[in-house]
Amino acid sequence: MDFSIAYKRTAGLLLLLLPALGIGFLELVTDSARTFPYTGTHGGLILTAVGLSALLGYAAYRSYRRELDRSLRYISLGYLGFAFLYAFHGFFTGMAHDHLLLFVIYGPVSRLVMYLYVYIGLQQLLSRAAPEARPAGPWWWTRHLCLFAAAAVLAGLAFDGGYLSVFRIKLIEGLSLAVSILGITRLALLRQRSPLWRYHLIAQVFFAETSLAFILSSPWNAMWWFAHAVSAAAFVVLGFAVVRPGGGAESLGNVYEETLLYPVLNRILHTSHEGIIMTDLKGRVIFTNRQSDVFFPGRLAKGQEIADFLLALKLKPASRKGKPVLQLVEELLAGRLEQIDEYVEIAPSGSGAGALYYELYAGHVTDGRDKSPLGYLFVFRNRTEEERLSQMKNDFISIVSHELRTPMASILGFTEIMMMREVAPDKRTKYLQTVYNEANRLSNLINDFLDIQRIESGKQEYAFQPADLGAQLETITEQWQGKEGHVLRLELPGQPVYAVADPDRLMQVLHNLVSNAIKYSPGAKHVDLSVLEEDGKAVIRIRDYGLGIPEASLPHLFKKFYRVDGAVHRKIKGTGLGLTIVKEIMDAHKGAIHVESKPGEGTAFVLRLPLYRLPVLAGKLAALEDDEGQSKLLSEALCDQHGELVRFTSAEEALFVLERTGEQPWLWLVDLQLEGRLDGWAFIRKLKSHPHYRDTSLVITTVSSKPADYTPDGNELYLRKPYTVSHLLKLVEELREESRRSHLLVPSYDERAIIELLHQQGLEIGEIDRGEEFSRIRLKGEQEE
């Protein structure tokens, strides 16, 4: 903990406990029987307390009339009630020797009334209730004033009737102490740090210590006098709390409202995304929020000159046309300038760091009541990202305008030549080839722009499934073999390597990298491609032996529109978007891309993708289900009795595995509503059209009706979601025991729909065996076992 904070907390605690320490000291070292009956001094103390409480009560009443805040009614009555009842205590001072209990009783009664009403007022204030529609009428005030009068009369009657005793008076004082402690607890639990609440808490503690001193004292002894002094100190603290922050404010309610907002505004300032710095009238820092410390770590300190801070930042106008920032600040502090609103730039702080850009606003801060100057506010808003995007937009426009104009000029120029004059056949062919190449280049450029826009907007869709990387590299090699005289050498392992990928997007990545390898190795002959398994990943490596990439350019290689500097590199046409697209696609695949390069020796791009291993299907249950929760239900329900469940999330994945393993499970559970490009119906049609898989048993699940063109055969079931586990288990058991393909097992509640579907397909029902949960359907003309 900071030493200054610890010191302040310790000093505040000692201030609160000072009267308690005085009470303890007097209790231990003084003679309680010794008295000091200075009635004149006592009258002065009472007059001070009555005057201060009446002043506070009147201020609260005026504020209530203005603000219509119900809490101020009770606070006003608390102070006025104390002044009214405590005045009787002063009135009977002269009779203290003859009627001591009558003189004493009005002290604890007045304090009990004040504590109760002020506590109720604080509760109302903290409830943040809406202002009243109109002020309370005279009857409300009269009723409570009558209560005060009744309390005064009852105290006198109690004395006259002999009901008063020292014990009962101290009991009333004890009730006052209890209510005061309740108020202290309420204020302490607020954890507010605004000045008014701190002063109010101190006053409440002093009042509680006053009641404690009166309980321990006897009239006119040292403890009794000390209690009066603590009470007067409490009123002074409370009056100072209200008058000092309120200044010339006419409304006490405004003061309370502002102090309620103080901690809220403090938190708002510290959670702001802007860096906020407040200075005094001489330009010395008096407040900084957390964000300013984030923007400028270790550079800001309270008491520091704002000019020195800005000088250390080396600020300069971003536009390069305005006045120096320090000159503007000096004019602001001298009163020759009302405000500053500038874009500023901060030079890079280290190697590899870029310039930072901020919007700086600065202006006067004045008091809301009398418009007197309080200081200056400096606000920094970080706009580095905006500047970066603006620069990217400018680069984009520059590149697009250049890259579009070049092919368009060639297309228009050669087309115009062929239209305006006769051209020899060989030249015509050459011109048409140029037009074709430039049009193709233009098409690729537009596709790159569309791809990057789709990726950045989050609209790029991916269909992840197992992909045979060797097969894809073979396709790429065939398509690019011999282009610009290059020989593509492909190295494949003995076993196929599968990865989880979108085959189309992965082909886009490979085309881009191979195209770059050929373009940037004009003097070389070979491009090497390979794939292997390494550390649980599928790894593709594409290497050329061309120009290579300077080490300084490697960190920027995947940024949009970035082009490697150098005369040779600049001659090679490109948009600077290809590698950005490659990086975005690899990130979407949860993969990685790495570059190894040496200038003059060539470049290697290494792709790492999640590996996919073919599951074993023979004799197992297989589920085509993309819902995670439903898959867990199937696994828990079926695995114990029917073996391991192999789950596929897409039809593409399931067909991929079937084509490569040649194995078949004994039962498929197929969800018709899949989110991939192929749905469950497409999977079933492909399965039934394959001679090896057409007899596989099926349980079909869906939440929608069956299409009109689908007919189930004897080993297929149609189960509508939601279904119970018991239904599913019984269906699977029936299928495992069933030996004839002509039998259809359907849930009883779906029997009518199945029969209607069979009739639509021209199939006649031969026999129906109805059970409690399932029906067994035989088609007409089929033989029984």
WOCOR-V51062 format. One record per pair of residues at least 6 apart in sequence whose ideal C-beta (glycine too) atoms are under 8 Angstrom apart, sorted by sequence separation. I is the first residue (numbers start at 1). J is the second residue. If there is no record, write none. Layout:
BEGIN
i	j
I	J
I	J
END
This chain:
BEGIN
i	j
63	69
158	164
192	198
217	223
218	224
246	252
249	255
279	285
280	286
317	323
322	328
331	337
332	338
348	354
366	372
367	373
417	423
454	460
480	486
481	487
521	527
533	539
556	562
563	569
586	592
597	603
625	631
639	645
648	654
658	664
673	679
674	680
687	693
688	694
712	718
758	764
759	765
769	775
778	784
92	99
95	102
96	103
190	197
216	223
217	224
269	276
278	285
279	286
293	300
317	324
332	339
348	355
366	373
367	374
481	488
499	506
531	538
532	539
557	564
563	570
586	593
596	603
597	604
638	645
672	679
673	680
687	694
738	745
758	765
768	775
769	776
64	72
95	103
246	254
277	285
278	286
292	300
316	324
317	325
332	340
347	355
365	373
366	374
423	431
480	488
531	539
549	557
595	603
596	604
623	631
672	680
719	727
746	754
768	776
63	72
64	73
217	226
246	255
278	287
300	309
316	325
328	337
346	355
364	373
365	374
451	460
518	527
531	540
553	562
595	604
625	634
648	657
671	680
672	681
687	696
719	728
768	777
92	102
93	103
187	197
213	223
214	224
217	227
242	252
245	255
277	287
278	288
299	309
315	325
345	355
346	356
365	375
418	428
517	527
530	540
531	541
583	593
595	605
596	606
635	645
670	680
735	745
744	754
755	765
767	777
768	778
61	72
92	103
213	224
276	287
277	288
315	326
329	340
345	356
346	357
365	376
477	488
529	540
530	541
553	564
563	574
582	593
594	605
595	606
623	634
634	645
687	698
734	745
767	778
60	72
64	76
276	288
288	300
328	340
345	357
346	358
364	376
365	377
476	488
529	541
553	565
593	605
594	606
635	647
700	712
706	718
719	731
765	777
766	778
187	200
188	201
213	226
214	227
242	255
245	258
275	288
276	289
296	309
299	312
344	357
345	358
363	376
364	377
418	431
477	490
514	527
528	541
529	542
563	576
593	606
634	647
670	683
765	778
766	779
89	103
92	106
187	201
213	227
245	259
275	289
288	302
299	313
328	342
343	357
344	358
362	376
363	377
417	431
418	432
528	542
529	543
550	564
561	575
562	576
593	607
594	608
670	684
684	698
698	712
717	731
731	745
765	779
766	780
60	75
61	76
89	104
276	291
277	292
285	300
287	302
310	325
311	326
325	340
343	358
344	359
362	377
514	529
527	542
528	543
549	564
550	565
561	576
592	607
593	608
764	779
765	780
766	781
60	76
275	291
276	292
285	301
286	302
310	326
343	359
344	360
361	377
362	378
474	490
527	543
528	544
550	566
560	576
561	577
591	607
592	608
631	647
684	700
700	716
702	718
731	747
763	779
764	780
766	782
89	106
184	201
187	204
210	227
213	230
272	289
274	291
275	292
285	302
286	303
296	313
325	342
342	359
343	360
361	378
362	379
414	431
473	490
527	544
560	577
562	579
591	608
621	638
698	715
699	716
700	717
703	720
751	768
763	780
764	781
58	76
88	106
89	107
273	291
285	303
341	359
342	360
360	378
361	379
414	432
474	492
526	544
527	545
591	609
621	639
697	715
698	716
699	717
700	718
701	719
702	720
703	721
717	735
57	76
60	79
61	80
270	289
271	290
272	291
275	294
284	303
285	304
307	326
310	329
325	344
341	360
360	379
473	492
526	545
547	566
591	610
646	665
668	687
696	715
697	716
698	717
700	719
701	720
702	721
703	722
751	770
758	777
57	77
86	106
184	204
210	230
269	289
270	290
275	295
284	304
285	305
322	342
340	360
341	361
360	380
361	381
414	434
415	435
524	544
525	545
560	580
589	609
590	610
680	700
695	715
699	719
701	721
715	735
727	747
57	78
85	106
86	107
89	110
183	204
184	205
209	230
210	231
270	291
275	296
284	305
285	306
340	361
359	380
414	435
524	545
547	568
558	579
559	580
586	607
589	610
621	642
758	779
57	79
58	80
88	110
283	305
284	306
307	329
339	361
340	362
358	380
359	381
470	492
524	546
547	569
557	579
558	580
621	643
623	645
625	647
680	702
701	723
748	770
755	777
56	79
57	80
277	300
283	306
306	329
307	330
339	362
340	363
358	381
470	493
521	544
523	546
586	609
620	643
621	644
622	645
623	646
625	648
626	649
651	674
655	678
715	738
748	771
754	777
57	81
85	109
86	110
180	204
184	208
206	230
207	231
210	234
283	307
285	309
318	342
319	343
339	363
358	382
359	383
410	434
411	435
520	544
521	545
522	546
558	582
619	643
620	644
621	645
622	646
623	647
624	648
625	649
626	650
650	674
652	676
723	747
748	772
751	775
54	79
57	82
85	110
206	231
317	342
318	343
338	363
339	364
357	382
358	383
410	435
471	496
517	542
521	546
522	547
558	583
620	645
621	646
622	647
623	648
642	667
649	674
650	675
651	676
652	677
688	713
748	773
53	79
54	80
57	83
84	110
307	333
317	343
318	344
338	364
356	382
357	383
358	384
470	496
488	514
517	543
518	544
520	546
521	547
620	646
622	648
624	650
650	676
652	678
681	707
684	710
714	740
715	741
747	773
748	774
751	777
53	80
180	207
181	208
206	233
207	234
279	306
306	333
317	344
318	345
357	384
411	438
469	496
470	497
517	544
520	547
624	651
649	676
651	678
714	741
717	744
720	747
747	774
748	775
82	110
85	113
180	208
206	234
316	344
317	345
356	384
410	438
411	439
468	496
469	497
514	542
516	544
650	678
651	679
655	683
664	692
668	696
670	698
672	700
713	741
714	742
715	743
716	744
717	745
718	746
719	747
746	774
747	775
53	82
54	83
81	110
82	111
277	306
315	344
316	345
355	384
357	386
468	497
469	498
513	542
517	546
617	646
651	680
654	683
658	687
664	693
667	696
668	697
669	698
670	699
672	701
673	702
681	710
699	728
714	743
717	746
745	774
746	775
53	83
204	234
315	345
332	362
354	384
357	387
408	438
468	498
469	499
510	540
616	646
624	654
662	692
666	696
667	697
668	698
669	699
670	700
671	701
672	702
673	703
714	744
720	750
745	775
82	113
177	208
180	211
203	234
206	237
315	346
316	347
332	363
407	438
411	442
467	498
472	503
476	507
615	646
651	682
655	686
665	696
666	697
667	698
668	699
670	701
671	702
673	704
713	744
719	750
745	776
746	777
50	82
51	83
81	113
82	114
202	234
203	235
314	346
332	364
406	438
407	439
466	498
467	499
475	507
479	511
486	518
510	542
622	654
651	683
658	690
664	696
667	699
669	701
672	704
699	731
712	744
718	750
744	776
49	82
50	83
53	86
81	114
313	346
314	347
329	362
466	499
467	500
699	732
743	776
744	777
177	211
203	237
328	362
407	441
408	442
466	500
467	501
472	506
476	510
480	514
484	518
497	531
743	777
78	113
79	114
113	148
176	211
177	212
202	237
203	238
325	360
407	442
465	500
467	502
472	507
476	511
480	515
483	518
484	519
486	521
497	532
558	593
634	669
658	693
743	778
50	86
78	114
81	117
464	500
465	501
467	503
497	533
699	735
718	754
742	778
49	86
50	87
78	115
174	211
464	501
465	502
473	510
489	526
491	528
742	779
78	116
113	151
173	211
177	215
199	237
200	238
203	241
404	442
407	445
464	502
465	503
472	510
476	514
480	518
484	522
486	524
487	525
488	526
489	527
491	529
492	530
493	531
557	595
697	735
78	117
79	118
199	238
318	357
463	502
467	506
486	525
487	526
488	527
489	528
490	529
491	530
492	531
493	532
499	538
46	86
50	90
77	117
78	118
343	383
462	502
485	525
486	526
487	527
488	528
489	529
490	530
491	531
493	533
498	538
617	657
734	774
742	782
46	87
173	214
174	215
199	240
200	241
404	445
463	504
486	527
488	529
497	538
554	595
617	658
630	671
75	117
78	120
109	151
173	215
199	241
403	445
615	657
712	754
740	782
46	89
47	90
74	117
75	118
78	121
109	152
198	241
333	376
462	505
554	597
614	657
622	665
730	773
731	774
46	90
74	118
170	214
332	376
617	661
621	665
624	668
625	669
627	671
730	774
740	784
76	121
170	215
196	241
315	360
616	661
618	663
620	665
621	666
622	667
623	668
624	669
626	671
712	757
740	785
74	120
75	121
106	152
109	155
195	241
196	242
283	329
549	595
614	660
617	663
618	664
619	665
620	666
621	667
622	668
623	669
624	670
625	671
695	741
711	757
727	773
739	785
43	90
46	93
74	121
75	122
480	527
614	661
616	663
617	664
618	665
619	666
622	669
623	670
624	671
706	753
710	757
711	758
726	773
73	121
549	597
617	665
621	669
623	671
626	674
705	753
72	121
106	155
195	244
196	245
400	449
520	569
548	597
550	599
626	675
708	757
43	93
71	121
74	124
75	125
105	155
195	245
283	333
522	572
548	598
549	599
624	674
626	676
711	761
42	93
71	122
282	333
548	599
706	757
71	123
477	529
520	572
547	599
548	600
708	760
711	763
71	124
72	125
102	155
105	158
476	529
519	572
547	600
548	601
39	93
70	124
71	125
102	156
105	159
548	602
549	603
39	94
69	124
519	574
547	602
548	603
69	125
71	127
473	529
545	601
546	602
547	603
624	680
39	96
102	159
451	508
545	602
546	603
71	129
101	159
473	531
544	602
37	96
70	129
105	164
196	255
543	602
544	603
624	683
37	97
99	159
112	172
119	179
126	186
196	256
543	603
544	604
53	114
84	145
108	169
115	176
122	183
470	531
543	604
69	131
70	132
102	164
108	170
111	173
197	259
469	531
516	578
542	604
543	605
68	131
69	132
73	136
81	144
85	148
101	164
109	172
112	175
116	179
119	182
123	186
196	259
295	358
515	578
516	579
541	604
542	605
67	131
68	132
77	141
84	148
88	152
101	165
105	169
108	172
112	176
115	179
119	183
122	186
126	190
195	259
541	605
68	133
80	145
84	149
101	166
104	169
108	173
111	176
115	180
118	183
122	187
194	259
541	606
542	607
667	732
714	779
68	134
85	151
107	173
194	260
512	578
540	606
541	607
68	135
73	140
77	144
81	148
85	152
88	155
105	172
108	175
112	179
119	186
192	259
195	262
473	540
512	579
539	606
540	607
80	148
84	152
101	169
108	176
115	183
194	262
539	607
667	735
111	180
193	262
194	263
318	387
469	538
512	581
513	582
539	608
540	609
667	736
65	135
192	262
193	263
306	376
512	582
538	608
539	609
666	736
64	135
192	263
469	540
537	608
538	609
306	378
537	609
538	610
193	266
508	581
509	582
537	610
538	611
534	608
537	611
538	612
536	611
509	585
625	701
508	585
509	586
524	602
533	611
506	585
505	585
521	602
505	588
506	589
520	603
505	589
295	380
517	603
278	365
295	382
502	589
292	380
501	589
517	605
637	725
641	729
286	375
500	589
638	728
642	732
637	728
638	729
115	207
281	373
513	605
633	725
637	729
641	733
281	374
283	376
280	374
281	375
634	728
638	732
642	736
280	375
281	376
111	207
279	375
278	375
279	376
278	376
279	377
509	607
111	210
278	377
279	378
111	211
277	377
278	378
276	377
277	378
276	378
277	379
108	211
276	379
277	380
506	609
275	379
276	380
274	379
275	380
108	214
274	380
275	381
107	214
274	381
275	382
273	381
452	560
501	609
273	382
500	609
499	609
500	610
499	610
500	611
621	732
499	611
500	612
498	611
499	612
497	611
498	612
104	219
498	613
103	219
498	614
100	219
247	367
249	369
248	369
247	369
248	370
96	219
247	370
460	584
452	577
464	589
449	575
451	577
455	581
462	588
448	575
462	589
449	577
452	580
456	584
460	588
448	577
452	581
455	584
445	575
448	578
451	581
455	585
125	256
128	260
441	573
452	584
448	581
455	588
126	260
125	260
469	609
467	612
466	612
466	614
399	561
396	560
496	660
395	560
396	561
395	561
406	573
392	560
392	561
403	573
403	575
399	575
399	576
56	235
72	252
72	253
49	231
53	235
56	238
35	218
37	220
45	228
49	232
52	235
56	239
59	242
35	219
36	220
45	229
48	232
52	236
55	239
66	250
67	251
69	253
72	256
32	217
33	218
35	220
36	221
66	251
71	256
465	650
12	198
16	202
23	209
32	218
35	221
36	222
42	228
45	231
49	235
52	238
56	242
67	253
464	650
15	202
19	206
34	221
45	232
48	235
52	239
66	253
67	254
69	256
463	650
465	652
466	653
33	221
34	222
62	250
63	251
465	653
16	205
20	209
23	212
27	216
32	221
36	225
62	251
63	252
64	253
463	652
19	209
23	213
31	221
32	222
62	252
63	253
67	257
466	656
19	210
30	221
32	223
63	254
465	656
466	657
20	212
30	222
60	252
468	660
23	216
30	223
59	252
19	213
26	222
27	223
26	223
23	223
26	226
23	226
352	555
22	226
19	226
22	230
19	230
465	676
463	676
19	233
463	677
END
